[in-house]
Amino acid sequence: MKHQSIHEEVVAHMMENDHFSRWMGVELLEVREGYSRIRMIIRQEMVNGFGIVHGGIPFSMADSAFAFACNNRNNLSVALDVTISFIKAMHLGDILTAEAREVHNGRSTGVYLITILNQRDEQVALFKGTCFRTGKPLIGKPTSL
């Protein structure tokens, strides 16, 4: 049995309680300190009236990757400011991968860039998120910050 790091434990706890990410079909691929990578497949109910993916879907996917990356030190962090740029249309059946990378890890804030790629490794969206760190643990006792 593989021993989970605190980062993996925190994200597993988050995912267990994250009904929306589970509804989207988010699959955790990788978690490490200040980083996460997830994947999901676009389903029919995620497509808008124009026949392309509703913008809320890649936004929500990026937001989940952001949350997993900025919270995985076991320091409850909430979104302070987020933006997204839609670079390329997404379609039914697309397999999207979101990768969240930490740009800044401060005592009270963190900044993350989340790239979303499709199954052809084409970048389809870019999300930037700034989080506020509350200093409260998500699981167990606080860890050193």
N, C-alpha and C positions, 0 to 999 in steps of 0.2 A: 504494500500500500504506500503510495507516494505521500510524503508529508507536505501539507499546504503551507505556503508562506502566509504571513499576516495579510499581505495584499490579496492573495487568492481567497483567504477566509472571508475578508470583508466583502469582496465582490460576490462571492457565493451567497453570503447573507443578503446582500442587496438584491441579487437576482431572484432569490427565493421569494422576496416580498415585492418584486417589481412586476405586477400583473400586466402593465402596458408593454414593457419590453418582451415579456413572454408572449403576449397576444401578437406582437409584430413578428415573432418567430426568431428573435435575436439568439444567436449562438455565440457563446464566449469562445474565442480562439486563443487569446493570450492576455495575461495580466502580469504586470510587474510594477515596481514602484513608479508612480507617475505616468503610467502607460496602460493602454488597453487596446485590444483589437477584437472586433466583433463582425459577424456576418449575418445576413438575412436574405430571403428571397421575396421578390415583389409578387404579391397575390392580387387577384381580381379586385377585391374590395379596397385596394390601395390606389387604384387608378381613378383619375377624375374624368369629368365630362369631355375633356379634350383628347382622351386616350393616352395620356401620359400620367406618370406618378404624381399624386397630390403632393405639393411642397411640404406639407406637414410630416410626411413619412420620412424623407431623408433628414429633415430637421430633427425629428424625434429620435431617429437612429443615432445621429451625431450627438445629440443631447445625452443619450444613454452612454455612449462611449466616453464622453466628457465626464459624466458622473462617475463612471467606474474608474477612470484615471485619477480624478481629483480627490476622490474619497478613499482610495485604497491604502492610504497610510493610517486609516482608522481615525481620521479627524473629520467629523461631519462638516461637509462643505456644500454650499448652495450657490446656484448661479447668481451672479451679480450683473453680468452683461454678456450677451451673446449676439453673434451675427452669422449669417450664412450667405454664401454666394452660390447660386445654381449655375453650373458651368455647362452641363449637357443634360438633355432630357433623359429620363429613366422610364423604362417600359415594363409591362407585364412579363414576368419570368426572369427579369434581370436578377443577378446575384450580386448584392452590394457588400462591400467590406469597408468598415470604418476603422480608421487607426487614429487614436488620440495620443498626441505627444506633448509632454510638458515643455513649456518655453520658460516659465518662471515659477519657482516654488518659494513663495514668501511666507512669513509667519502668519499673516492674516489674509493673504490673497494668493491666487495662482492663476497662471495664464496657460491656455492649451490651444493647440491647433489640431483640428480633426479633418482628415482628408477622407473622402468617400470615393472609392473606385468601383467600377462595374467589373463584370466577369472578363472583359477584354483588357483590364488594367488601364482603362481610360478614367481620368479624374472627372467625376460628375458633380461634385460639390466640395466646397471648402467652408468650414465652420470654425469660428474663433470664439472661445469662451473664457471669461474671467470668473473665478469663483471667490467666495468669501469663506474663510475657515472659521468655524465657530469654536473650536477647541474642545468640543464634546466628542467622545468616542461613539462609533456606531455599534461596536461589539466589545464586551468586556471592559477592562480598565484602559485609561488613556495610555498610549505609547509615547515614547520620546518623539518630539516633533522637530 
